[in-house]
């Protein structure tokens, strides 16, 4: 059985990387339409900053 634990939630795309670096998740589920920075750009930045985290947009 796979267990999923939500470790962080943010409301803006420009908060994604900081939250991921703080919590070190295995996977990030990112909404494409977010204020501040769209989800695709946030996912791109996340992959550069924390390549071990898989993303799902």
PDB file of N, CA, C and O in Angstrom:
ATOM      1  N   UNK A   1       0.839  -1.177   0.000  1.00  0.00           N
ATOM      2  CA  UNK A   1       0.000   0.000   0.000  1.00  0.00           C
ATOM      3  C   UNK A   1       0.887   1.245   0.000  1.00  0.00           C
ATOM      4  O   UNK A   1       1.817   1.351   0.800  1.00  0.00           O
ATOM      5  N   UNK A   2       0.599   2.167  -0.887  1.00  0.00           N
ATOM      6  CA  UNK A   2       1.352   3.410  -0.974  1.00  0.00           C
ATOM      7  C   UNK A   2       0.695   4.448  -0.082  1.00  0.00           C
ATOM      8  O   UNK A   2      -0.521   4.639  -0.117  1.00  0.00           O
ATOM      9  N   UNK A   3       1.502   5.104   0.703  1.00  0.00           N
ATOM     10  CA  UNK A   3       0.993   6.140   1.601  1.00  0.00           C
ATOM     11  C   UNK A   3       1.361   7.504   1.040  1.00  0.00           C
ATOM     12  O   UNK A   3       2.502   7.732   0.640  1.00  0.00           O
ATOM     13  N   UNK A   4       0.404   8.397   1.014  1.00  0.00           N
ATOM     14  CA  UNK A   4       0.644   9.760   0.548  1.00  0.00           C
ATOM     15  C   UNK A   4       0.441  10.700   1.724  1.00  0.00           C
ATOM     16  O   UNK A   4      -0.567  10.630   2.426  1.00  0.00           O
ATOM     17  N   UNK A   5       1.411  11.577   1.926  1.00  0.00           N
ATOM     18  CA  UNK A   5       1.325  12.570   2.986  1.00  0.00           C
ATOM     19  C   UNK A   5       1.543  13.951   2.371  1.00  0.00           C
ATOM     20  O   UNK A   5       2.560  14.195   1.722  1.00  0.00           O
ATOM     21  N   UNK A   6       0.597  14.836   2.577  1.00  0.00           N
ATOM     22  CA  UNK A   6       0.750  16.213   2.106  1.00  0.00           C
ATOM     23  C   UNK A   6       1.640  16.930   3.110  1.00  0.00           C
ATOM     24  O   UNK A   6       1.317  17.020   4.295  1.00  0.00           O
ATOM     25  N   UNK A   7       2.772  17.442   2.616  1.00  0.00           N
ATOM     26  CA  UNK A   7       3.718  18.112   3.519  1.00  0.00           C
ATOM     27  C   UNK A   7       3.683  19.630   3.385  1.00  0.00           C
ATOM     28  O   UNK A   7       4.198  20.340   4.248  1.00  0.00           O
ATOM     29  N   UNK A   8       3.075  20.134   2.301  1.00  0.00           N
ATOM     30  CA  UNK A   8       2.988  21.584   2.109  1.00  0.00           C
ATOM     31  C   UNK A   8       1.926  21.896   1.068  1.00  0.00           C
ATOM     32  O   UNK A   8       1.627  21.082   0.194  1.00  0.00           O
ATOM     33  N   UNK A   9       1.370  23.081   1.182  1.00  0.00           N
ATOM     34  CA  UNK A   9       0.436  23.599   0.186  1.00  0.00           C
ATOM     35  C   UNK A   9       0.709  25.093   0.058  1.00  0.00           C
ATOM     36  O   UNK A   9       0.852  25.796   1.058  1.00  0.00           O
ATOM     37  N   UNK A  10       0.779  25.563  -1.170  1.00  0.00           N
ATOM     38  CA  UNK A  10       1.018  26.985  -1.407  1.00  0.00           C
ATOM     39  C   UNK A  10      -0.053  27.508  -2.356  1.00  0.00           C
ATOM     40  O   UNK A  10      -0.664  26.738  -3.097  1.00  0.00           O
ATOM     41  N   UNK A  11      -0.275  28.800  -2.330  1.00  0.00           N
ATOM     42  CA  UNK A  11      -1.295  29.391  -3.172  1.00  0.00           C
ATOM     43  C   UNK A  11      -0.750  30.125  -4.374  1.00  0.00           C
ATOM     44  O   UNK A  11      -1.511  30.588  -5.224  1.00  0.00           O
ATOM     45  N   UNK A  12       0.567  30.235  -4.451  1.00  0.00           N
ATOM     46  CA  UNK A  12       1.197  30.992  -5.540  1.00  0.00           C
ATOM     47  C   UNK A  12       2.351  30.179  -6.127  1.00  0.00           C
ATOM     48  O   UNK A  12       3.058  29.465  -5.417  1.00  0.00           O
ATOM     49  N   UNK A  13       2.517  30.308  -7.431  1.00  0.00           N
ATOM     50  CA  UNK A  13       3.589  29.584  -8.105  1.00  0.00           C
ATOM     51  C   UNK A  13       4.975  30.001  -7.659  1.00  0.00           C
ATOM     52  O   UNK A  13       5.904  29.193  -7.668  1.00  0.00           O
ATOM     53  N   UNK A  14       5.122  31.274  -7.265  1.00  0.00           N
ATOM     54  CA  UNK A  14       6.435  31.737  -6.833  1.00  0.00           C
ATOM     55  C   UNK A  14       6.790  31.277  -5.415  1.00  0.00           C
ATOM     56  O   UNK A  14       7.857  31.619  -4.906  1.00  0.00           O
ATOM     57  N   UNK A  15       5.910  30.510  -4.778  1.00  0.00           N
ATOM     58  CA  UNK A  15       6.178  29.932  -3.458  1.00  0.00           C
ATOM     59  C   UNK A  15       6.556  28.446  -3.531  1.00  0.00           C
ATOM     60  O   UNK A  15       6.948  27.853  -2.526  1.00  0.00           O
ATOM     61  N   UNK A  16       6.439  27.858  -4.710  1.00  0.00           N
ATOM     62  CA  UNK A  16       6.635  26.413  -4.873  1.00  0.00           C
ATOM     63  C   UNK A  16       8.049  25.979  -4.506  1.00  0.00           C
ATOM     64  O   UNK A  16       8.219  25.060  -3.705  1.00  0.00           O
ATOM     65  N   UNK A  17       9.056  26.613  -5.069  1.00  0.00           N
ATOM     66  CA  UNK A  17      10.442  26.176  -4.864  1.00  0.00           C
ATOM     67  C   UNK A  17      10.847  26.297  -3.402  1.00  0.00           C
ATOM     68  O   UNK A  17      11.450  25.375  -2.854  1.00  0.00           O
ATOM     69  N   UNK A  18      10.531  27.407  -2.766  1.00  0.00           N
ATOM     70  CA  UNK A  18      10.901  27.595  -1.364  1.00  0.00           C
ATOM     71  C   UNK A  18      10.258  26.520  -0.480  1.00  0.00           C
ATOM     72  O   UNK A  18      10.910  25.971   0.408  1.00  0.00           O
ATOM     73  N   UNK A  19       8.981  26.226  -0.726  1.00  0.00           N
ATOM     74  CA  UNK A  19       8.302  25.191   0.061  1.00  0.00           C
ATOM     75  C   UNK A  19       8.919  23.821  -0.180  1.00  0.00           C
ATOM     76  O   UNK A  19       9.091  23.043   0.757  1.00  0.00           O
ATOM     77  N   UNK A  20       9.251  23.525  -1.420  1.00  0.00           N
ATOM     78  CA  UNK A  20       9.857  22.227  -1.739  1.00  0.00           C
ATOM     79  C   UNK A  20      11.248  22.094  -1.117  1.00  0.00           C
ATOM     80  O   UNK A  20      11.599  21.029  -0.610  1.00  0.00           O
ATOM     81  N   UNK A  21      12.023  23.143  -1.152  1.00  0.00           N
ATOM     82  CA  UNK A  21      13.353  23.087  -0.536  1.00  0.00           C
ATOM     83  C   UNK A  21      13.244  22.918   0.974  1.00  0.00           C
ATOM     84  O   UNK A  21      14.092  22.272   1.590  1.00  0.00           O
ATOM     85  N   UNK A  22      12.211  23.491   1.568  1.00  0.00           N
ATOM     86  CA  UNK A  22      12.015  23.382   3.014  1.00  0.00           C
ATOM     87  C   UNK A  22      11.548  21.979   3.408  1.00  0.00           C
ATOM     88  O   UNK A  22      11.977  21.454   4.436  1.00  0.00           O
ATOM     89  N   UNK A  23      10.672  21.366   2.601  1.00  0.00           N
ATOM     90  CA  UNK A  23      10.053  20.091   2.979  1.00  0.00           C
ATOM     91  C   UNK A  23      10.616  18.872   2.255  1.00  0.00           C
ATOM     92  O   UNK A  23      10.371  17.743   2.682  1.00  0.00           O
ATOM     93  N   UNK A  24      11.364  19.071   1.175  1.00  0.00           N
ATOM     94  CA  UNK A  24      12.000  17.981   0.421  1.00  0.00           C
ATOM     95  C   UNK A  24      11.040  16.852   0.044  1.00  0.00           C
ATOM     96  O   UNK A  24      11.270  15.703   0.421  1.00  0.00           O
ATOM     97  N   UNK A  25       9.961  17.162  -0.699  1.00  0.00           N
ATOM     98  CA  UNK A  25       9.012  16.107  -1.076  1.00  0.00           C
ATOM     99  C   UNK A  25       9.577  15.215  -2.176  1.00  0.00           C
ATOM    100  O   UNK A  25      10.513  15.590  -2.882  1.00  0.00           O
ATOM    101  N   UNK A  26       8.990  14.029  -2.305  1.00  0.00           N
ATOM    102  CA  UNK A  26       9.336  13.123  -3.397  1.00  0.00           C
ATOM    103  C   UNK A  26       8.631  13.539  -4.685  1.00  0.00           C
ATOM    104  O   UNK A  26       9.165  13.369  -5.781  1.00  0.00           O
ATOM    105  N   UNK A  27       7.411  14.095  -4.536  1.00  0.00           N
ATOM    106  CA  UNK A  27       6.580  14.482  -5.675  1.00  0.00           C
ATOM    107  C   UNK A  27       5.917  15.821  -5.375  1.00  0.00           C
ATOM    108  O   UNK A  27       5.526  16.085  -4.238  1.00  0.00           O
ATOM    109  N   UNK A  28       5.791  16.664  -6.394  1.00  0.00           N
ATOM    110  CA  UNK A  28       5.049  17.920  -6.271  1.00  0.00           C
ATOM    111  C   UNK A  28       3.937  17.935  -7.318  1.00  0.00           C
ATOM    112  O   UNK A  28       4.197  17.775  -8.511  1.00  0.00           O
ATOM    113  N   UNK A  29       2.721  18.125  -6.873  1.00  0.00           N
ATOM    114  CA  UNK A  29       1.571  18.278  -7.771  1.00  0.00           C
ATOM    115  C   UNK A  29       1.319  19.777  -7.863  1.00  0.00           C
ATOM    116  O   UNK A  29       1.028  20.426  -6.858  1.00  0.00           O
ATOM    117  N   UNK A  30       1.432  20.325  -9.075  1.00  0.00           N
ATOM    118  CA  UNK A  30       1.388  21.765  -9.260  1.00  0.00           C
ATOM    119  C   UNK A  30       0.288  22.132 -10.242  1.00  0.00           C
ATOM    120  O   UNK A  30       0.216  21.590 -11.345  1.00  0.00           O
ATOM    121  N   UNK A  31      -0.566  23.056  -9.830  1.00  0.00           N
ATOM    122  CA  UNK A  31      -1.629  23.580 -10.710  1.00  0.00           C
ATOM    123  C   UNK A  31      -0.972  24.434 -11.795  1.00  0.00           C
ATOM    124  O   UNK A  31      -0.086  25.233 -11.491  1.00  0.00           O
ATOM    125  N   UNK A  32      -1.381  24.284 -13.027  1.00  0.00           N
ATOM    126  CA  UNK A  32      -0.793  25.062 -14.119  1.00  0.00           C
ATOM    127  C   UNK A  32      -1.136  26.544 -13.994  1.00  0.00           C
ATOM    128  O   UNK A  32      -0.295  27.400 -14.272  1.00  0.00           O
ATOM    129  N   UNK A  33      -2.360  26.852 -13.579  1.00  0.00           N
ATOM    130  CA  UNK A  33      -2.793  28.246 -13.470  1.00  0.00           C
ATOM    131  C   UNK A  33      -2.685  28.707 -12.021  1.00  0.00           C
ATOM    132  O   UNK A  33      -3.572  28.446 -11.209  1.00  0.00           O
ATOM    133  N   UNK A  34      -1.592  29.393 -11.707  1.00  0.00           N
ATOM    134  CA  UNK A  34      -1.363  29.922 -10.365  1.00  0.00           C
ATOM    135  C   UNK A  34      -0.939  31.375 -10.471  1.00  0.00           C
ATOM    136  O   UNK A  34      -0.284  31.755 -11.441  1.00  0.00           O
ATOM    137  N   UNK A  35      -1.301  32.196  -9.490  1.00  0.00           N
ATOM    138  CA  UNK A  35      -0.821  33.575  -9.501  1.00  0.00           C
ATOM    139  C   UNK A  35       0.669  33.638  -9.159  1.00  0.00           C
ATOM    140  O   UNK A  35       1.218  32.709  -8.566  1.00  0.00           O
ATOM    141  N   UNK A  36       1.305  34.723  -9.533  1.00  0.00           N
ATOM    142  CA  UNK A  36       2.717  34.921  -9.192  1.00  0.00           C
ATOM    143  C   UNK A  36       3.667  34.302 -10.193  1.00  0.00           C
ATOM    144  O   UNK A  36       4.605  34.961 -10.643  1.00  0.00           O
ATOM    145  N   UNK A  37       3.446  33.062 -10.547  1.00  0.00           N
ATOM    146  CA  UNK A  37       4.265  32.316 -11.504  1.00  0.00           C
ATOM    147  C   UNK A  37       3.414  31.130 -11.935  1.00  0.00           C
ATOM    148  O   UNK A  37       2.893  30.409 -11.084  1.00  0.00           O
ATOM    149  N   UNK A  38       3.263  30.913 -13.239  1.00  0.00           N
ATOM    150  CA  UNK A  38       2.408  29.793 -13.634  1.00  0.00           C
ATOM    151  C   UNK A  38       3.062  28.464 -13.268  1.00  0.00           C
ATOM    152  O   UNK A  38       4.274  28.381 -13.067  1.00  0.00           O
ATOM    153  N   UNK A  39       2.240  27.444 -13.188  1.00  0.00           N
ATOM    154  CA  UNK A  39       2.697  26.141 -12.726  1.00  0.00           C
ATOM    155  C   UNK A  39       3.784  25.509 -13.572  1.00  0.00           C
ATOM    156  O   UNK A  39       4.644  24.802 -13.046  1.00  0.00           O
ATOM    157  N   UNK A  40       3.762  25.750 -14.872  1.00  0.00           N
ATOM    158  CA  UNK A  40       4.796  25.178 -15.738  1.00  0.00           C
ATOM    159  C   UNK A  40       6.158  25.803 -15.450  1.00  0.00           C
ATOM    160  O   UNK A  40       7.166  25.099 -15.389  1.00  0.00           O
ATOM    161  N   UNK A  41       6.189  27.122 -15.272  1.00  0.00           N
ATOM    162  CA  UNK A  41       7.451  27.779 -14.923  1.00  0.00           C
ATOM    163  C   UNK A  41       7.909  27.384 -13.527  1.00  0.00           C
ATOM    164  O   UNK A  41       9.104  27.214 -13.287  1.00  0.00           O
ATOM    165  N   UNK A  42       6.960  27.238 -12.605  1.00  0.00           N
ATOM    166  CA  UNK A  42       7.300  26.802 -11.249  1.00  0.00           C
ATOM    167  C   UNK A  42       7.896  25.393 -11.281  1.00  0.00           C
ATOM    168  O   UNK A  42       8.874  25.118 -10.586  1.00  0.00           O
ATOM    169  N   UNK A  43       7.317  24.512 -12.075  1.00  0.00           N
ATOM    170  CA  UNK A  43       7.836  23.147 -12.191  1.00  0.00           C
ATOM    171  C   UNK A  43       9.236  23.140 -12.800  1.00  0.00           C
ATOM    172  O   UNK A  43      10.099  22.372 -12.376  1.00  0.00           O
ATOM    173  N   UNK A  44       9.456  23.994 -13.788  1.00  0.00           N
ATOM    174  CA  UNK A  44      10.777  24.102 -14.399  1.00  0.00           C
ATOM    175  C   UNK A  44      11.816  24.557 -13.365  1.00  0.00           C
ATOM    176  O   UNK A  44      12.901  23.983 -13.275  1.00  0.00           O
ATOM    177  N   UNK A  45      11.483  25.569 -12.606  1.00  0.00           N
ATOM    178  CA  UNK A  45      12.408  26.052 -11.565  1.00  0.00           C
ATOM    179  C   UNK A  45      12.644  24.986 -10.497  1.00  0.00           C
ATOM    180  O   UNK A  45      13.762  24.811 -10.011  1.00  0.00           O
ATOM    181  N   UNK A  46      11.575  24.280 -10.141  1.00  0.00           N
ATOM    182  CA  UNK A  46      11.698  23.240  -9.127  1.00  0.00           C
ATOM    183  C   UNK A  46      12.643  22.134  -9.598  1.00  0.00           C
ATOM    184  O   UNK A  46      13.453  21.638  -8.815  1.00  0.00           O
ATOM    185  N   UNK A  47      12.545  21.750 -10.856  1.00  0.00           N
ATOM    186  CA  UNK A  47      13.426  20.704 -11.377  1.00  0.00           C
ATOM    187  C   UNK A  47      14.888  21.126 -11.367  1.00  0.00           C
ATOM    188  O   UNK A  47      15.769  20.292 -11.164  1.00  0.00           O
ATOM    189  N   UNK A  48      15.155  22.410 -11.583  1.00  0.00           N
ATOM    190  CA  UNK A  48      16.538  22.901 -11.523  1.00  0.00           C
ATOM    191  C   UNK A  48      17.055  22.972 -10.095  1.00  0.00           C
ATOM    192  O   UNK A  48      18.223  22.681  -9.841  1.00  0.00           O
ATOM    193  N   UNK A  49      16.190  23.358  -9.160  1.00  0.00           N
ATOM    194  CA  UNK A  49      16.609  23.537  -7.761  1.00  0.00           C
ATOM    195  C   UNK A  49      16.591  22.239  -6.955  1.00  0.00           C
ATOM    196  O   UNK A  49      17.412  22.054  -6.057  1.00  0.00           O
ATOM    197  N   UNK A  50      15.659  21.344  -7.273  1.00  0.00           N
ATOM    198  CA  UNK A  50      15.502  20.105  -6.510  1.00  0.00           C
ATOM    199  C   UNK A  50      15.191  18.962  -7.482  1.00  0.00           C
ATOM    200  O   UNK A  50      14.056  18.487  -7.534  1.00  0.00           O
ATOM    201  N   UNK A  51      16.187  18.521  -8.248  1.00  0.00           N
ATOM    202  CA  UNK A  51      15.941  17.525  -9.295  1.00  0.00           C
ATOM    203  C   UNK A  51      15.430  16.175  -8.782  1.00  0.00           C
ATOM    204  O   UNK A  51      14.882  15.396  -9.562  1.00  0.00           O
ATOM    205  N   UNK A  52      15.594  15.889  -7.510  1.00  0.00           N
ATOM    206  CA  UNK A  52      15.100  14.627  -6.967  1.00  0.00           C
ATOM    207  C   UNK A  52      13.586  14.618  -6.803  1.00  0.00           C
ATOM    208  O   UNK A  52      12.988  13.554  -6.641  1.00  0.00           O
ATOM    209  N   UNK A  53      12.965  15.783  -6.845  1.00  0.00           N
ATOM    210  CA  UNK A  53      11.513  15.894  -6.702  1.00  0.00           C
ATOM    211  C   UNK A  53      10.857  15.761  -8.076  1.00  0.00           C
ATOM    212  O   UNK A  53      11.140  16.533  -8.992  1.00  0.00           O
ATOM    213  N   UNK A  54       9.993  14.786  -8.197  1.00  0.00           N
ATOM    214  CA  UNK A  54       9.239  14.603  -9.439  1.00  0.00           C
ATOM    215  C   UNK A  54       8.086  15.598  -9.447  1.00  0.00           C
ATOM    216  O   UNK A  54       7.566  15.945  -8.387  1.00  0.00           O
ATOM    217  N   UNK A  55       7.680  16.060 -10.623  1.00  0.00           N
ATOM    218  CA  UNK A  55       6.588  17.024 -10.700  1.00  0.00           C
ATOM    219  C   UNK A  55       5.437  16.471 -11.522  1.00  0.00           C
ATOM    220  O   UNK A  55       5.625  15.656 -12.425  1.00  0.00           O
ATOM    221  N   UNK A  56       4.249  16.931 -11.188  1.00  0.00           N
ATOM    222  CA  UNK A  56       3.035  16.568 -11.898  1.00  0.00           C
ATOM    223  C   UNK A  56       2.218  17.836 -12.043  1.00  0.00           C
ATOM    224  O   UNK A  56       1.771  18.410 -11.051  1.00  0.00           O
ATOM    225  N   UNK A  57       2.020  18.280 -13.294  1.00  0.00           N
ATOM    226  CA  UNK A  57       1.243  19.501 -13.562  1.00  0.00           C
ATOM    227  C   UNK A  57      -0.060  19.135 -14.216  1.00  0.00           C
ATOM    228  O   UNK A  57      -0.864  20.014 -14.525  1.00  0.00           O
TER     229      UNK A  57
END
